[in-house]
Amino acid sequence: QVQLRESGGGTMQAGGTLRLSCAASEQLTGSRCLGWFRQAPGTEREGVAIIYRDGGSTYYQSPVKGRATISRDAAKNTILELRNLRPGDTGMYFCAARNKGPCYVWDRREWTFWGQGTQVTVSA
């Protein structure tokens, strides 16, 4: 029943590079929009990056702009690469999918499907 599954989290050092992968079920692998969100303790869940299908359009929130790349790999996983890691990147990272409307939507309540999340901890 798990249709999205994140992997690649862990404890990492500031300045390093994070690579997260989201594997989607056959039902969701062709979703109109795939995205990555994150949530630090005591904060609201925030959008990180969004991709339209196979990469026709990509979108990034300002805290990661210039450091992040979202893409689809050959196996149709949704990849998030986040470079020059900062302690502020610490949080639970979630993969999400939706099939309606535009992809450029940062409100988590507009996203239909969610993975369970993978923890990312960035040490100074």
Secondary structure, DSSP 8 states (H G I E B T S, - for coil): ---EEEE--EEEETT--EEEEEEE-TTTTT-SEEEEEEE-TTS--EEEEEEETTTS-EEE-TTTTTTEEEEE-TT--EEEEE-S--GGG-EEEEEEEE-SS-S----GGG--EE---EEEEEE-
